[in-house]
Amino acid sequence: MTLIYILGMLLVAAGAYVAGRQKSSSFAVAGGGLARLHSLPSYHGFYVALAAVAPMLVWLIFWLLTAHRVVDAQAIAALPANLAPTDGLTYGARLREINQAAAGVRLEELQPGIAAAGEALNTWRTIADWALLIVGAALALLGFAWASRQLSPEFRARNGVERWVKVLLVACACVAILTTVGIVFSVLFETLRFFSKVPWYEFLFGTQWSPQTAIRADQVGSSGAFGAVPLFAGTTLIMLIAMLVAGPVGLFSAIYMAEYASPRVRSIAKPVLEVLAGVPTVVFGFFAALTVAPFIRSTGEYFGFNVASESALAAGLVMGVMIIPFVSSLSDDVINAVPQSLRDGSYGMGATKSETIKRVVLPAALPGIVSAFMLAISRAVGETMIVVMAAGLAGNLTFNPLEAVTTVTVQIKTLLVGDQEFDSAKTLSAFALGFVLFFFTLALNFIALRIVQRYREQYD
Protein backbone atom coordinates (compact mmCIF):
# COMPACT_ATOMS: atom_id res chain seq x y z
CA MET A 1 0.00 0.00 0.00
CA THR A 2 2.85 2.38 0.73
CA LEU A 3 4.23 1.84 -2.77
CA ILE A 4 0.83 2.59 -4.30
CA TYR A 5 0.63 5.75 -2.21
CA ILE A 6 4.08 6.90 -3.35
CA LEU A 7 3.17 6.26 -6.98
CA GLY A 8 0.01 8.26 -6.38
CA MET A 9 2.11 11.12 -5.00
CA LEU A 10 4.17 11.14 -8.18
CA LEU A 11 1.03 11.23 -10.34
CA VAL A 12 -0.44 14.02 -8.24
CA ALA A 13 2.78 16.01 -8.53
CA ALA A 14 2.86 15.60 -12.31
CA GLY A 15 -0.80 16.52 -12.71
CA ALA A 16 -0.55 19.52 -10.39
CA TYR A 17 2.55 20.77 -12.21
CA VAL A 18 0.84 20.58 -15.59
CA ALA A 19 -2.31 22.30 -14.27
CA GLY A 20 -0.36 25.11 -12.60
CA ARG A 21 1.82 25.66 -15.67
CA GLN A 22 -1.19 25.79 -18.00
CA LYS A 23 -3.00 28.26 -15.77
CA SER A 24 0.07 30.48 -15.65
CA SER A 25 0.44 30.23 -19.44
CA SER A 26 -3.18 31.33 -19.82
CA PHE A 27 -2.34 34.45 -17.82
CA ALA A 28 0.53 35.15 -20.19
CA VAL A 29 -1.65 34.68 -23.28
CA ALA A 30 -4.39 36.92 -21.91
CA GLY A 31 -1.92 39.59 -20.76
CA GLY A 32 0.21 39.79 -23.87
CA GLY A 33 3.21 37.60 -23.07
CA LEU A 34 5.47 36.25 -20.36
CA ALA A 35 6.73 39.72 -19.49
CA ARG A 36 3.48 40.33 -17.61
CA LEU A 37 4.18 37.43 -15.23
CA HIS A 38 6.36 37.87 -12.15
CA SER A 39 7.54 34.23 -12.35
CA LEU A 40 7.87 31.82 -15.24
CA PRO A 41 5.05 29.29 -15.77
CA SER A 42 7.36 26.47 -14.66
CA TYR A 43 7.63 28.06 -11.21
CA HIS A 44 3.82 28.25 -10.97
CA GLY A 45 3.68 24.56 -11.86
CA PHE A 46 6.29 23.64 -9.27
CA TYR A 47 4.49 25.70 -6.64
CA VAL A 48 1.17 23.94 -7.20
CA ALA A 49 2.86 20.53 -7.31
CA LEU A 50 4.68 21.16 -4.02
CA ALA A 51 1.52 22.45 -2.36
CA ALA A 52 -0.33 19.27 -3.38
CA VAL A 53 2.41 16.77 -2.50
CA ALA A 54 3.74 18.29 0.74
CA PRO A 55 0.65 17.49 2.88
CA MET A 56 0.56 13.99 1.38
CA LEU A 57 4.18 13.45 2.40
CA VAL A 58 3.56 14.74 5.93
CA TRP A 59 0.55 12.44 6.26
CA LEU A 60 2.57 9.47 4.99
CA ILE A 61 5.30 10.06 7.60
CA PHE A 62 2.72 10.40 10.36
CA TRP A 63 0.94 7.25 9.17
CA LEU A 64 4.15 5.24 9.07
CA LEU A 65 4.99 6.29 12.62
CA THR A 66 1.58 5.67 14.19
CA ALA A 67 -0.57 3.31 12.09
CA HIS A 68 1.17 0.07 13.06
CA ARG A 69 0.98 0.98 16.74
CA VAL A 70 -2.76 1.65 16.53
CA VAL A 71 -3.37 -1.54 14.53
CA ASP A 72 -1.35 -3.67 16.95
CA ALA A 73 -3.13 -2.14 19.94
CA GLN A 74 -6.54 -2.90 18.45
CA ALA A 75 -5.50 -6.49 17.70
CA ILE A 76 -4.30 -6.98 21.29
CA ALA A 77 -7.54 -5.45 22.54
CA ALA A 78 -9.46 -8.13 20.61
CA LEU A 79 -7.88 -10.91 22.69
CA PRO A 80 -9.90 -12.59 25.42
CA ALA A 81 -9.13 -11.53 28.97
CA ASN A 82 -7.29 -14.77 29.75
CA LEU A 83 -4.89 -14.19 26.83
CA ALA A 84 -4.26 -10.50 27.42
CA PRO A 85 -0.49 -9.79 27.79
CA THR A 86 0.74 -8.75 31.21
CA ASP A 87 4.26 -7.55 30.35
CA GLY A 88 6.51 -6.69 27.44
CA LEU A 89 7.60 -10.27 26.79
CA THR A 90 4.10 -11.71 26.61
CA TYR A 91 2.98 -8.71 24.55
CA GLY A 92 5.56 -9.50 21.87
CA ALA A 93 4.73 -13.22 21.98
CA ARG A 94 1.00 -12.57 21.60
CA LEU A 95 1.62 -10.16 18.75
CA ARG A 96 3.69 -12.74 16.89
CA GLU A 97 0.93 -15.33 17.30
CA ILE A 98 -1.66 -12.83 16.05
CA ASN A 99 0.44 -12.04 12.98
CA GLN A 100 0.75 -15.75 12.26
CA ALA A 101 -3.00 -16.16 12.53
CA ALA A 102 -3.55 -13.11 10.32
CA ALA A 103 -1.22 -14.59 7.69
CA GLY A 104 -3.34 -17.76 7.58
CA VAL A 105 -0.95 -19.99 9.53
CA ARG A 106 -3.04 -22.48 11.47
CA LEU A 107 -0.76 -23.89 14.12
CA GLU A 108 -2.02 -26.31 16.71
CA GLU A 109 -0.38 -24.39 19.53
CA LEU A 110 -2.34 -21.23 18.72
CA GLN A 111 -5.13 -20.74 21.23
CA PRO A 112 -8.73 -20.17 19.98
CA GLY A 113 -8.81 -16.47 20.85
CA ILE A 114 -5.77 -15.81 18.69
CA ALA A 115 -7.68 -16.51 15.46
CA ALA A 116 -10.27 -13.85 16.27
CA ALA A 117 -7.50 -11.38 17.06
CA GLY A 118 -5.87 -12.24 13.72
CA GLU A 119 -9.10 -11.39 11.91
CA ALA A 120 -9.26 -8.12 13.83
CA LEU A 121 -5.69 -7.39 12.82
CA ASN A 122 -6.51 -7.87 9.13
CA THR A 123 -9.59 -5.67 9.48
CA TRP A 124 -7.68 -2.84 11.12
CA ARG A 125 -4.90 -3.12 8.56
CA THR A 126 -7.45 -2.67 5.79
CA ILE A 127 -8.93 0.33 7.59
CA ALA A 128 -5.46 1.85 8.03
CA ASP A 129 -4.63 1.33 4.34
CA TRP A 130 -7.83 2.98 3.19
CA ALA A 131 -7.30 5.81 5.66
CA LEU A 132 -3.88 6.39 4.14
CA LEU A 133 -5.31 6.67 0.63
CA ILE A 134 -8.46 8.64 1.44
CA VAL A 135 -6.85 11.18 3.76
CA GLY A 136 -3.89 11.56 1.40
CA ALA A 137 -6.18 12.24 -1.56
CA ALA A 138 -8.19 14.76 0.45
CA LEU A 139 -5.05 16.58 1.55
CA ALA A 140 -3.77 16.64 -2.03
CA LEU A 141 -7.04 18.18 -3.26
CA LEU A 142 -6.96 20.81 -0.51
CA GLY A 143 -3.35 21.71 -1.26
CA PHE A 144 -4.03 21.87 -4.99
CA ALA A 145 -7.12 24.06 -4.54
CA TRP A 146 -5.32 26.41 -2.13
CA ALA A 147 -2.33 26.85 -4.44
CA SER A 148 -4.45 27.26 -7.56
CA ARG A 149 -6.43 30.10 -5.98
CA GLN A 150 -3.20 31.93 -5.22
CA LEU A 151 -1.98 31.91 -8.82
CA SER A 152 -2.11 35.25 -10.59
CA PRO A 153 0.17 37.22 -12.94
CA GLU A 154 1.63 39.09 -9.98
CA PHE A 155 2.06 36.01 -7.77
CA ARG A 156 5.67 35.44 -6.66
CA ALA A 157 5.76 31.72 -7.40
CA ARG A 158 9.55 31.62 -7.68
CA ASN A 159 9.94 32.96 -4.14
CA GLY A 160 7.47 30.38 -2.88
CA VAL A 161 9.29 27.53 -4.60
CA GLU A 162 12.59 28.70 -3.14
CA ARG A 163 11.04 28.74 0.32
CA TRP A 164 9.78 25.17 -0.18
CA VAL A 165 13.25 24.08 -1.29
CA LYS A 166 14.83 25.78 1.71
CA VAL A 167 12.41 23.96 4.02
CA LEU A 168 13.32 20.68 2.31
CA LEU A 169 17.04 21.32 2.77
CA VAL A 170 16.58 22.20 6.43
CA ALA A 171 14.48 19.06 6.93
CA CYS A 172 17.19 16.89 5.37
CA ALA A 173 19.82 18.49 7.59
CA CYS A 174 17.62 17.91 10.64
CA VAL A 175 17.16 14.26 9.69
CA ALA A 176 20.93 13.79 9.55
CA ILE A 177 21.43 15.56 12.88
CA LEU A 178 18.56 13.78 14.62
CA THR A 179 19.78 10.42 13.32
CA THR A 180 23.21 11.06 14.84
CA VAL A 181 21.68 12.20 18.11
CA GLY A 182 19.39 9.17 18.16
CA ILE A 183 22.29 6.78 17.63
CA VAL A 184 24.31 8.42 20.40
CA PHE A 185 21.51 8.38 22.93
CA SER A 186 20.36 4.86 22.08
CA VAL A 187 23.89 3.58 22.70
CA LEU A 188 24.34 5.85 25.74
CA PHE A 189 21.25 4.60 27.57
CA GLU A 190 22.27 0.96 27.14
CA THR A 191 25.82 1.84 28.20
CA LEU A 192 24.51 3.41 31.41
CA ARG A 193 22.53 0.24 32.08
CA PHE A 194 25.72 -1.76 31.66
CA PHE A 195 27.64 0.50 34.04
CA SER A 196 24.90 0.01 36.61
CA LYS A 197 25.84 -3.69 36.60
CA VAL A 198 29.61 -3.41 36.03
CA PRO A 199 31.73 -0.51 37.40
CA TRP A 200 33.05 1.76 34.68
CA TYR A 201 36.61 1.65 36.01
CA GLU A 202 36.59 -2.16 35.82
CA PHE A 203 35.46 -1.94 32.20
CA LEU A 204 37.94 0.73 31.11
CA PHE A 205 40.97 -0.46 33.07
CA GLY A 206 40.38 -4.17 33.63
CA THR A 207 42.78 -6.59 31.98
CA GLN A 208 40.55 -9.68 31.82
CA TRP A 209 37.85 -10.08 29.18
CA SER A 210 35.49 -13.03 29.63
CA PRO A 211 31.86 -11.92 29.19
CA GLN A 212 30.41 -15.44 29.15
CA THR A 213 27.99 -15.04 32.05
CA ALA A 214 25.58 -17.79 33.02
CA ILE A 215 21.83 -17.50 32.82
CA ARG A 216 21.24 -18.67 36.41
CA ALA A 217 23.20 -17.56 39.46
CA ASP A 218 23.86 -21.15 40.57
CA GLN A 219 25.72 -22.01 37.36
CA VAL A 220 29.49 -21.99 37.05
CA GLY A 221 30.78 -18.71 35.68
CA SER A 222 27.77 -16.71 36.77
CA SER A 223 29.87 -13.56 36.87
CA GLY A 224 32.04 -12.65 33.88
CA ALA A 225 35.11 -10.45 33.55
CA PHE A 226 34.53 -7.25 31.59
CA GLY A 227 37.96 -5.62 31.45
CA ALA A 228 38.15 -4.15 27.94
CA VAL A 229 41.87 -3.30 27.91
CA PRO A 230 42.74 -6.48 25.89
CA LEU A 231 40.22 -5.44 23.26
CA PHE A 232 41.60 -1.91 23.05
CA ALA A 233 45.14 -3.29 22.84
CA GLY A 234 44.20 -5.75 20.08
CA THR A 235 42.37 -3.06 18.11
CA THR A 236 45.33 -0.70 18.39
CA LEU A 237 47.85 -3.39 17.45
CA ILE A 238 46.03 -4.50 14.30
CA MET A 239 45.31 -0.90 13.32
CA LEU A 240 49.00 0.05 13.64
CA ILE A 241 50.11 -2.92 11.55
CA ALA A 242 47.53 -2.07 8.89
CA MET A 243 48.60 1.59 8.77
CA LEU A 244 52.28 0.62 8.56
CA VAL A 245 51.32 -1.13 5.33
CA ALA A 246 48.66 1.19 3.92
CA GLY A 247 50.23 4.51 4.95
CA PRO A 248 53.57 4.38 3.13
CA VAL A 249 52.35 2.30 0.19
CA GLY A 250 49.24 4.42 -0.34
CA LEU A 251 51.03 7.77 0.04
CA PHE A 252 54.01 6.84 -2.15
CA SER A 253 51.74 5.42 -4.85
CA ALA A 254 49.71 8.65 -4.76
CA ILE A 255 52.90 10.73 -5.14
CA TYR A 256 54.03 8.60 -8.05
CA MET A 257 50.72 8.77 -9.88
CA ALA A 258 50.30 12.51 -9.28
CA GLU A 259 53.85 13.69 -9.95
CA TYR A 260 55.84 11.10 -11.86
CA ALA A 261 53.55 8.77 -13.80
CA SER A 262 52.70 9.49 -17.41
CA PRO A 263 49.04 9.94 -18.32
CA ARG A 264 48.96 6.48 -19.89
CA VAL A 265 50.44 4.78 -16.82
CA ARG A 266 48.15 6.74 -14.52
CA SER A 267 45.05 5.82 -16.52
CA ILE A 268 45.92 2.14 -16.00
CA ALA A 269 47.46 2.09 -12.50
CA LYS A 270 44.85 4.20 -10.69
CA PRO A 271 41.80 2.08 -11.65
CA VAL A 272 43.71 -1.14 -10.96
CA LEU A 273 44.68 0.13 -7.50
CA GLU A 274 41.15 1.23 -6.72
CA VAL A 275 39.80 -2.22 -7.59
CA LEU A 276 40.98 -3.25 -4.11
CA ALA A 277 38.30 -1.00 -2.61
CA GLY A 278 35.59 -3.06 -4.29
CA VAL A 279 36.75 -6.46 -3.05
CA PRO A 280 34.44 -7.76 -0.28
CA THR A 281 36.06 -7.94 3.13
CA VAL A 282 35.13 -11.61 3.48
CA VAL A 283 37.34 -12.33 0.46
CA PHE A 284 40.23 -10.58 2.19
CA GLY A 285 39.40 -12.66 5.26
CA PHE A 286 39.66 -15.90 3.28
CA PHE A 287 42.95 -14.74 1.80
CA ALA A 288 44.30 -13.90 5.27
CA ALA A 289 43.16 -17.18 6.84
CA LEU A 290 44.11 -19.56 4.02
CA THR A 291 47.23 -17.92 2.57
CA VAL A 292 48.82 -15.21 4.67
CA ALA A 293 48.40 -16.75 8.13
CA PRO A 294 49.87 -20.17 7.17
CA PHE A 295 52.74 -18.43 5.35
CA ILE A 296 53.56 -16.30 8.41
CA ARG A 297 53.34 -19.32 10.70
CA SER A 298 55.63 -21.49 8.54
CA THR A 299 58.11 -18.64 8.08
CA GLY A 300 58.17 -17.90 11.80
CA GLU A 301 58.69 -21.56 12.67
CA TYR A 302 61.55 -21.71 10.16
CA PHE A 303 63.32 -18.92 12.07
CA GLY A 304 62.45 -20.42 15.46
CA PHE A 305 59.54 -18.18 16.43
CA ASN A 306 56.36 -19.46 18.04
CA VAL A 307 53.59 -18.12 15.80
CA ALA A 308 49.92 -18.70 16.50
CA SER A 309 47.73 -20.12 13.73
CA GLU A 310 45.68 -16.91 13.98
CA SER A 311 47.84 -13.83 14.53
CA ALA A 312 47.52 -10.07 14.62
CA LEU A 313 50.23 -9.81 11.98
CA ALA A 314 48.23 -11.76 9.39
CA ALA A 315 45.09 -9.72 9.98
CA GLY A 316 46.98 -6.42 10.04
CA LEU A 317 48.89 -7.09 6.81
CA VAL A 318 45.78 -8.05 4.84
CA MET A 319 43.80 -5.19 6.34
CA GLY A 320 46.58 -2.82 5.31
CA VAL A 321 46.33 -4.05 1.73
CA MET A 322 42.57 -3.56 1.86
CA ILE A 323 42.74 0.11 2.93
CA ILE A 324 45.54 1.14 0.55
CA PRO A 325 42.97 2.63 -1.91
CA PHE A 326 41.55 4.85 0.85
CA VAL A 327 44.95 6.47 1.33
CA SER A 328 46.17 6.46 -2.27
CA SER A 329 43.01 7.70 -3.99
CA LEU A 330 42.28 10.56 -1.59
CA SER A 331 45.94 11.58 -1.33
CA ASP A 332 46.24 11.54 -5.12
CA ASP A 333 43.24 13.84 -5.48
CA VAL A 334 44.58 16.19 -2.83
CA ILE A 335 48.07 16.35 -4.36
CA ASN A 336 46.58 17.08 -7.79
CA ALA A 337 44.54 19.89 -6.22
CA VAL A 338 47.69 21.77 -5.14
CA PRO A 339 47.97 24.85 -7.41
CA GLN A 340 50.52 24.53 -10.18
CA SER A 341 51.74 28.03 -9.32
CA LEU A 342 53.32 26.67 -6.13
CA ARG A 343 55.27 24.12 -8.13
CA ASP A 344 56.31 26.70 -10.71
CA GLY A 345 57.50 29.05 -8.01
CA SER A 346 59.60 26.29 -6.46
CA TYR A 347 61.09 25.36 -9.83
CA GLY A 348 61.84 29.04 -10.45
CA MET A 349 63.85 29.15 -7.23
CA GLY A 350 66.01 26.31 -8.51
CA ALA A 351 64.47 23.42 -6.54
CA THR A 352 64.42 19.95 -8.01
CA LYS A 353 61.27 17.92 -8.51
CA SER A 354 61.86 15.84 -5.39
CA GLU A 355 62.61 18.94 -3.31
CA THR A 356 59.45 20.59 -4.63
CA ILE A 357 57.38 17.55 -3.64
CA LYS A 358 58.91 17.33 -0.15
CA ARG A 359 58.93 21.03 0.74
CA VAL A 360 56.05 22.52 -1.24
CA VAL A 361 53.50 19.99 -2.52
CA LEU A 362 53.25 17.70 0.52
CA PRO A 363 53.03 20.54 3.09
CA ALA A 364 50.34 22.22 0.99
CA ALA A 365 48.43 18.96 0.66
CA LEU A 366 48.96 17.92 4.29
CA PRO A 367 45.37 18.62 5.50
CA GLY A 368 43.92 16.35 2.84
CA ILE A 369 46.55 13.68 3.40
CA VAL A 370 45.81 13.70 7.13
CA SER A 371 42.10 13.34 6.37
CA ALA A 372 42.89 10.35 4.13
CA PHE A 373 44.94 8.73 6.91
CA MET A 374 42.20 9.34 9.47
CA LEU A 375 39.62 7.78 7.16
CA ALA A 376 41.88 4.77 6.70
CA ILE A 377 42.39 4.46 10.47
CA SER A 378 38.63 4.60 11.05
CA ARG A 379 38.18 1.91 8.38
CA ALA A 380 40.80 -0.28 10.04
CA VAL A 381 39.27 0.17 13.50
CA GLY A 382 35.82 -0.76 12.21
CA GLU A 383 36.82 -3.87 10.26
CA THR A 384 35.40 -7.15 11.55
CA MET A 385 35.52 -10.04 9.07
CA ILE A 386 39.27 -10.05 8.51
CA VAL A 387 39.94 -10.07 12.26
CA VAL A 388 37.42 -12.85 12.88
CA MET A 389 38.93 -15.08 10.23
CA ALA A 390 42.64 -14.27 10.67
CA ALA A 391 43.20 -12.99 14.24
CA GLY A 392 40.71 -15.01 16.27
CA LEU A 393 38.39 -14.25 19.18
CA ALA A 394 40.80 -14.54 22.11
CA GLY A 395 40.95 -11.44 24.31
CA ASN A 396 44.69 -11.59 24.98
CA LEU A 397 46.47 -8.60 26.46
CA THR A 398 49.59 -8.58 24.32
CA PHE A 399 51.46 -6.42 21.85
CA ASN A 400 53.15 -9.39 20.22
CA PRO A 401 51.95 -9.40 16.56
CA LEU A 402 52.59 -13.15 16.34
CA GLU A 403 49.89 -14.00 18.89
CA ALA A 404 46.12 -14.18 18.53
CA VAL A 405 44.16 -11.09 19.57
CA THR A 406 40.69 -9.69 19.06
CA THR A 407 39.18 -6.27 18.52
CA VAL A 408 36.27 -4.21 19.77
CA THR A 409 34.14 -4.71 16.66
CA VAL A 410 34.67 -8.47 16.66
CA GLN A 411 33.47 -8.73 20.24
CA ILE A 412 30.43 -6.57 19.48
CA LYS A 413 29.55 -8.94 16.67
CA THR A 414 30.12 -11.98 18.87
CA LEU A 415 28.05 -10.64 21.76
CA LEU A 416 25.05 -9.77 19.59
CA VAL A 417 24.85 -12.92 17.48
CA GLY A 418 21.70 -15.00 17.88
CA ASP A 419 18.85 -14.55 20.34
CA GLN A 420 20.00 -12.38 23.21
CA GLU A 421 18.40 -11.11 26.38
CA PHE A 422 19.03 -7.37 26.52
CA ASP A 423 19.06 -7.33 30.30
CA SER A 424 22.36 -9.03 31.05
CA ALA A 425 25.80 -7.53 31.46
CA LYS A 426 27.09 -9.76 28.66
CA THR A 427 24.81 -8.27 26.01
CA LEU A 428 24.91 -4.73 27.37
CA SER A 429 28.71 -4.76 27.24
CA ALA A 430 28.44 -4.61 23.43
CA PHE A 431 26.81 -1.19 23.72
CA ALA A 432 29.56 -0.01 26.08
CA LEU A 433 32.17 -1.14 23.57
CA GLY A 434 30.31 0.67 20.80
CA PHE A 435 30.13 3.83 22.88
CA VAL A 436 33.89 3.78 23.50
CA LEU A 437 34.51 3.13 19.81
CA PHE A 438 32.29 6.07 18.93
CA PHE A 439 34.35 8.41 21.10
CA PHE A 440 37.56 7.02 19.63
CA THR A 441 36.47 7.85 16.08
CA LEU A 442 35.15 11.22 17.29
CA ALA A 443 38.58 12.01 18.74
CA LEU A 444 40.20 11.03 15.43
CA ASN A 445 37.89 13.35 13.53
CA PHE A 446 38.58 16.19 15.97
CA ILE A 447 42.35 15.76 15.56
CA ALA A 448 42.04 15.70 11.79
CA LEU A 449 39.87 18.82 11.84
CA ARG A 450 42.38 20.71 13.96
CA ILE A 451 45.24 19.77 11.65
CA VAL A 452 43.24 20.76 8.58
CA GLN A 453 42.32 24.14 10.09
CA ARG A 454 45.91 24.88 11.10
CA TYR A 455 47.60 24.10 7.80
CA ARG A 456 44.80 25.38 5.61
CA GLU A 457 45.30 28.84 7.12
CA GLN A 458 49.01 28.55 6.48
CA TYR A 459 48.87 27.54 2.82
CA ASP A 460 45.67 29.19 1.55
N, C-alpha and C positions, 0 to 999 in steps of 0.2 A: 504494500500500500504506500509506503514511503516513496518508492521509486515512481509509482504512478503520480503521486503528488508533486514530485520534483519535475517530472515531465510536464505536468500541468502548469507549473510555474514558468517553465520555459515557453510554453505556448501562450500563456497570458502575457508574458513580457514581449514576445514577438508581436502579438496582436495589438497590445497597448502602444507599442512603438509606432507601428504602422498607422494606427488611428490618430495618435498625436501629431505625427509628421504630416498626414494628409490635412488635418484641421489647420495646422500652421501654414501649409502651402496654400490653402484656400484663403487665408488672410492675405498672403502675399499677392495672389491673383486679384483679389478684390481691391487691394490697396495700391496696385501698380508696381509690384516687384518686391524683391527681398529687402531692398533698402528701407522699407517701411517697418520691418520687423526688428526688434531689439536683438533677438537671438535667432540663429539659423533653425530651420525646421527640424534638423536632426536633434538639436538640443531639446526642443519641445517633445519629440518622440521619446528621447531618453528620460525626460522628466516624468512623463505619463507612465512609462514602463516601470520606473523605479517606484513611483507612488503606488502602483498596483501590486508589485512583487514584494515590496518591503514588509507590509503587514502579513502577507502569506508566510514569509520567512520567519518573522517573529513568532507567529502562531505555530509553525512547524517546530521551532526550537522549544517552545513552551510545551507542546504536545509530547515531544520526545522525552522531556524531563519528567513529566507528570503522568502521562497516560498509563504507562505500565504499572506505576504504583497504585493508581486508582483501580485498574483492572484486577491486579493481584489482591488488593484489599477486598474487593467485592467477591472474588472467588473464595477467599478465606472465610468471609462472612456467610457464605452459603453452606459451610460445613455444619454438620450437627454439633451439638454442644459437647458431646463426648469425644469428638475429634478435633476440637478447637485447639490450636497451638498455645502452649503456656510460656514458651521462651523462644529465643532466637534460633536454637538448633531445631526444635520441633517445627517452627514456622517454615524454615527452609525445607525440611523433609516433607511437610504437608504440601508445600508449593510444588515440589518436584513430582509428587504423586498426582497432583491435580493436572499438571502439564502433561503427564503421561496419559491420564485419562482423557484429556482434551484432544490429544493427538490420536486417539483411537486405540491405544495400547490397553489390552484387557489382561492384566496380570492377576493371578489368583490371590496374591498378597494384598491387593488393593481392597480396602474396606468399602462397603456399599455406599456410604455417604460421599466417597471420593468421586464417584461417577457423576452424581448430581452437581458437585462443585465443578467438575470438568465441563459439563454443559453450560454452567453459569459463566465459566471463564470464556468459552467460545462466544457466548452471547455478548458479553461485555467487550470482547475484542472487536466484534462486528460493530457494536455501537461506537466504540472509540474510533474505528476506521472511518465510519460514515461521518462522525463529528469532525474528523480531520478534513475531509473533503468539503463538507457543507460549510463549515465555518471559514475555511480557507477561501472558497469561492465567494462567500459573502464579503469577506474582507477585501478581496481583489476587486469586486464590483464597487465597493465604497471608495477604495483608493483611486480607481479609475475615474469614477464620477467626480470626486473632489478635484483631481488634477485637471480633468477636462474643463471644468467650470472656470478654472483659473487661467486657462490659455487665452491670450489676447495678443494683438500686435505689440503692445508695450510690455508684455510680461517678460521678466528677466529669467528665462528658462536656464540659460547658461549658468547664472549664479546659483540657481537651485540645484542643478546637477553637480556643480562643484562642491556644494555643501553636502550633498548625499555621498559623494566620493570621499570627502574628508571624514564624514562619520564612519564610512566603511573602513578607512585606513586606521582610524582610532580604535575601532572595534577589533580589527585584526591585531593591533599592537596590544590591546588589553587581553585578548585571548592568549597571546604568547606570555605576557607577564603573569596572568592568573594561572596559566598552566605551570609555570616555574614555581610560583608560590604554593600551588596545590601539591606539587611533588615534594617540595621542601617540608611542608607541614605534615603531609601524610607520613613521610619517613620520620620526622621529628617526634610525632606522637607515639609511634611504635618504639622509637629509641628510648623515650622517657619511660615507657612501660618496661622495657628491658632493664634500664638502670634502676628501676624500683625492685627488681629481682636480683640483679648482680651489681655490685658497687662499680662506679665508673672508673675508679683508680685501678681496680682489679682488671677491668677490660683493657684499659689503655696501657698499663704497665706490667700486666701479668705475662709470664713467659711460658705458660702451659696452655695449649689449645686442645680441648677434648670436649666438644659440645654434645656428646652422645648421652643425653639424660634419659632416665627411665620414665616410663609412664606412671608407675606406682612407686610410692615412697619406700616400699619394702623390697624393691628389686635392687640388685647390685648395680652400682653406678648411678644411683638416683640423683646425684649432684655432679654436674660436669665442671670442667675447667674452661674458663672463657678469657684467658689471657691472649690478646690479639697481637702481641709483639712478634711472634713467629710469622704471622701472616704479613705484617708490615715489612718485616725483614725479607721474606720471600718475594713480595711484590717489588721491593726496591732492588733486590739483587737481579731479578730477571729483567727489570726495566733498564738497569744500568748496562747489562750485557747487550740488550737489544740496541740501546742507543750507541754503544761503542761500535756496533756494526753499522747501523743505519746513519748515524751522524756523519762520520767521515766519508763513507761511500756516497751517501746522498748529496752532501755538500760538494764534494770534489767532482762528482758527475754533473751537478748543476753548473759548476764553474766551467767545466770542459764544454758542455753543450752551449752555454751562453757566450763564452769568450773565445774558444779555440776551434770548436767543431765547424766544419763547412755546412752550408745549408742542406746539402744532400745527406751528410752523415747525421745531422740533427733531425731531419725529417724521418729517418729510420730509427735512430737510437731512442729518441724520446718516446714514441708510441710503444716500442718494445719494452722499455723500462716501466712504463705506466701500466702495462698488462699485468704486472704483479699486483696492482691495486684491485684488480677484478677477480683474482683467484680466491675462492672461498677459504675461510680460515680452517675449515675441517680438512681441506686438502693439505694445507701447510702442517696441520697436526699429524696427518698420516705420514707425511714426509719426515717430520721430526721423529716420530715414534718408530718408523720402520727403516729409516736410512741413517739419519744423523745420530740418533741416540746409540744404536749399535756400533757405529763407526767410532764415536767418542769413547765408548766403553772399551772396545778392542784396542784402540790406540793407547788409552790410558793404562790398560793392563800390560801392554807391550813395554811401556816405560816404567812399570812397577807401581802405578797409582791404583788406588781402590776407587773405582767409578761405579756409581749406582746405575741400575738399568734405566731409571728415569732421573734425569739430572737437570739442574737449573741451566747448565751450559747449553744443553741441546735445545731447550725451549727458548732461551734467550737468543741463540744464534738464528734460529728459524724465524723468530718474531722480528729480529732485526732486519732480515731479508724482506719480510712482509711489509715493513713500514718504510723501506727505502723510498718508494714513490712519494710518500707524504713529504719527505724532506726534499728530495730532488726536484719534484715538480713545482712546489711552492717557491723554493729557493731560486730555481731557474726563472720563474716569472718575475720575482722580485729583482734579481740581478739585471734582467732585461729592461726593467722599468727605471733603472738608474739613468739619468739624462746623459746623452752622449757628450754634452758640453763638458761634464766633469772629466770624462776620459780625454777629450781633446786638450783640455787645459793641462792635464798631467803629462800628456805626450809633448805638449809645447814647452814644458819645463824640463824636458830631457829624460823623463822617467821611462823605464822599459814597460813592456806589457805586464810582466809579473809584478813589478813594483806598483803599477797602476791598480791592478786587481787587489793587492794586499793593502794598500794605503789609501785608496780612493773608493773603489767599487764596493768592496766588502764592508767598510765602515758606513757607507751611504745606504747599503742594503741591509744593515744589521737588524733594524726593527722587524723587517719581514722574515729574515732568517731565524730570528729568535721565535717569532710566531710559528714558523714551520716546525722548529724543534719542540716547542711546547705542544703543538698538535700531535706530533709523533709520540711524545711522552704520554700524553693522555690516551692515545690509541694503545700504547704498550701496557699502560696500567689497566685499561679496561678489557684486554684480551682474555678469553676464557678457554676456548677449545684447545689451543696449542699447549697451554699449561696443563690442562687435564690429561692430554694424551702423551705429553713428553716429560712433564716435571712431577706428576703424581699429585696425591691428595694429602701427603703427610705434612703436618704442621711442625716442621723442624726449625729450631732457632739456630741457624747457621749461615755463615757467609761463604761457605765453601761451594763453588759453582759445580763441583762434581757430585754433590749429594742431592737427594730429592727434597724439594720444597713445594710449597703451595702459595697461592695468592689470595687476596681478598675476594676477587670476583669469582674464583673457583669455589671458595667456601660458601659464598652467597648462593651460587647455583646448587651446590650440594645440599644446603640446608633447606632449600625451597622446592626440592624435587618430590613429586608424589603428593599424597594427601597429608596435610600438616594441620596441626592444631595451633592456631595463632594465639595461644595463651601460655606457651611454655617459653622458658628462657632460650632453649635451643633454637626455636624458630625466630623469636624476636631478636636474637643476636644477628641475624642476617640484615635486619634494618639498621642496627647499630653500625655494622660494617659498611653498609651503603652510605650512612650519614657521614662517617669518617672519610670515605672515599670522595664524597661530594665536596667536603671542605678541602681535601687535598687538591682536587682539580680546580677548585675556586682559587686556592692560593697560587697555583701555577698560572692561571689566567691573570691574576692580579700582578704577579711578577712580570709576566710578558707585557702587560699594559704599561707598567711603569717604565720598562726598558724602551718600549716603542715611543712613549711620550718624551723621554729624555733625548733620545738620539734623533727623533723626528724634528725637534726644535733646533738641534745642532746642524742638521744637514738640509733643512728645507730652504 
